[in-house]
Amino acid sequence: SVMTSPGPAVQIGYEVVMFYKITLEDGSVVESNFDADPIRFRVGDGTFDPGMEMALLGQTRGKHESLLIGPEIAFGYPDENAVITMPKSDFPADMQVNEQSLVSFTTPTGDSAYGVILEDLGDSYKVDLNHPLAGHTFTFEYKILDVIYP
């Protein structure tokens, strides 16, 4: 039988085509594309946290693995300074806002930021700007379909 090469190993700057799933401690699935189209991204472009990308480095096509990733590797621990109060006038008038809803908005520097509404304070909201996975240990499952040289 002919041995087929697994192809290039993942490095920063290479493109990877893969399925992935992120599962929290309680078994709830945060994101998964195993039942949809695979994602194609360039390693190092910010699609995934660098701590998650580290798991992919050196892997080749066909690799299918699940690993636990803790806060010290990926999204860090919640920062109490990231819990802020924002006037309701800062939110778009048509935005549906409820407690625990995830909202996205653009920072003054033009970046996208996400926050979770913790509390309705009347004329303002208490918003947690920590990454939703901060403080969590989660399972990162991936299956690499292809690795493409830059």
N, C-alpha and C positions, 0 to 999 in steps of 0.2 A: 504494500500500500504506500502511496505517496504521502510523505509527511508535509503538511502545509505549515508554513511559518506563521506564528501568531502575529507577525507584523510588528510595527514599532511599539515601544513602551511609552506610556504617557509621560510627558514632560511639560513644563510650563511653556505656553505658546502653541502647543499642539491642540488640535480639535479632537473632541471626544463625542461620540454618539452613544447614548446610553439610556437605559431605564433607571429610575431611582425611586426610592420610597423613604420617607421620614416618618418614624413612628415614635410617639411619646411613651413615657414610662407606663401610663395607664392603658396602652394599647391603641389609643386613638391615632389615626393616620393624619398627619399634618398635610403632606403632599405625596402624590404618587402619580407616575405616568406609565406604570406597568400595563394598564389596560387602555392606554392611549398611544399617541405617537411618541417615539423616543425624542429626547432633547439633544440638540447639537450645540455645543458651546466651545469656546476657546479657554483652555485652562489659564487662569490668572485674570480673566476679564471681569470678575466680580459676580458672575452668575451664582457661584457657590462660595461659602465662607472658606478662607484659606485652610482652615483646620479640616474641612471636609475634603478639599482638593488633595491634601497630603495623603489621604487614604488611596487616592487614585494613582499617585505618582509611581512609575515603574510597573504598573499593571498593563496587561495586554488584552487584545480582543478576546472575548469569551469569558473573561473573569467575572464571576458572580459571587458576591460576598455581602455579609451583613456584619456591621460592627457597631459597638456602642461608642458614642462620642459624648464626652462630658463638657461642661461649661469651660473648663480650663483649656480645652482644645479648640472649641469653636466659638460660640456666641458670648462667652463670658458670663459674669454674674450681673444681676440687676443693679443699676446705679440709682441710688435714691435721688440724686440730682437730676435724673432724667424724668422724674415725675413733676410735671409743671401744671400751672393753671393758665388756661387760655380763654380770653374773652370769646363769647359766642359770636361776636361780630367778626372774628377772624375766620369763621367757618362759612363756606358757601351757604347761601340761604336755602338752597334746595337739597342740601345734604341731609340724609336721614341719619340722625345720631341717637343711639340708645346706649345705655350703660353696657359695657363689655363689647361694644361694636368696634371693629378695627377701622380706623380712618386713615386715609393717605392724603398728604398735602405736600406742597413744594416749599422747601426752606428758602430763606433769602438768597442763599448761594445757588439756588436752582436745582438742588438735589431733591430726590423724592424721599420723604420720611413717612414712617408709619407710626401710629400711636393707637393705644387702646383707651377708650373712654372709661375712666374709673368711676366718675361721679358727676352728676349734674348739680352744679353749685348755684343754680338760679341764672345769673347773667354770665356765668362762665362754666367751663368744664375742667375737671381734673383729668389730665391726660398722661398716660405712661408711655414715654417714648423709647423705653427699652425694647430691644428686639424680642418678638414673641417667644423665641426659644432661649432667651437669656435665663441662666439658672437651671436649665433642663439638661438631663442626660437623655439622649435620644438614640434610636437605632437608625443607622444610615445603611440602607440596602442598595446595592447598585449592580447592574449587569452591563458590562461594556460591549457594545455591538461593533464599534469600529474606532480606530485611532488613526488620525490623519496628520501627516507631516505638515508643518506650516508652509 
